[in-house]
Amino acid sequence: MRPLRYRVSRALVLALAALVVLWLAIPPKLPPVVSSVRVLDRDGLLVAERAAPERVKGQPAGSLNTAVKLVFLAAEDHRFRWHPGVDPIGIARALVVDLRAGRIVQGGSTITQQLARQIWPRWPGLAGKAREALQAVRLELHSTKDEVLAEYLDRIYYGGLAWG
C-alpha cells in the first residue's frame, strides 16, 4: 500500500486536472473592445475622455480581406491554422534560439496567445505563461480560427496611435 502522502498528492493532481478540463469547457466571456480612453486624476475624477470610434466599428470575421489575413499570418504565426492555440514547434524553436543566445531574443507565442494576453492580464513568470496558454486553448475551443483572427486584428496596437 502506498503512503498517505502519495495518495493525497495523486488525488489533488487528479482534482486539479478535472477542474482545468471543466474550466476549458466553459466559453470565455470577451470584454468589449475599448471605445474611449478616460483620463482620471488621482482622486478618480474624470479629467478628459477621448472617443475612439475607429475601434468600435470592427468587421465581421467572414469579411476580412484575404490579403490582410495572409500578411498577419505570415508575420505572426504561419502555423495558425494547424495548432490548437499553442504551438509546441514555435515554443521549442524559441527555446533553442534563446538558449543559444543566453537571453530571451525570440518568443513562441501564437496569435491566440497574444489575443489572450490582450484580453486578460498576464500573471508574472511561468504561471502566467501557463495560464495564457490555457486561455488560448480555451479561446480556440469556443471560437473559429477566423473569429480569433478577427478579434486579434480588432484589438492589437499597430503603432502611431492606431488600434484595431
Disulfide bonds with the S-S distance in Angstrom:
none
